[in-house]
Amino acid sequence: MRILAPLAVAVAAFGLAAPAQGSGGVVCRTAGARSIDLRLVISHTAVSSVVSARLIDGGRDVPVAVAQSWLDPSDIRVDLVDRNAQRHELRLRARKNGRVYDGTLWRGGSRHWVRCRED
């Protein structure tokens, strides 16, 4: 048993020093006085995906769920629905432009220019 105690301490210390699960964020914002903000949490695992989203429209939180997403080195594509998946809330299509992503966001039947940055 005395031999296992130092081993257990070494294993625990190694576990604490291991890197956290890979995740990051992307923040998207439309131009204009009444901006639409979109905050995405993205997993950086074998297959990157959007794991959660927060939508703020004109300063008001809009509860959403991720219906589908597509991420690759040059594009971000996201569709959001209401929490009951009864209504389409937002569609984002953005293409890499240097250090940012520029594209289009559709919400409520309106099209908006959007810029996204890695957070």
Order of alpha helices (4+ residues) and beta strands (2+ residues): alpha-beta-beta-beta-beta-beta-beta-beta-beta-beta
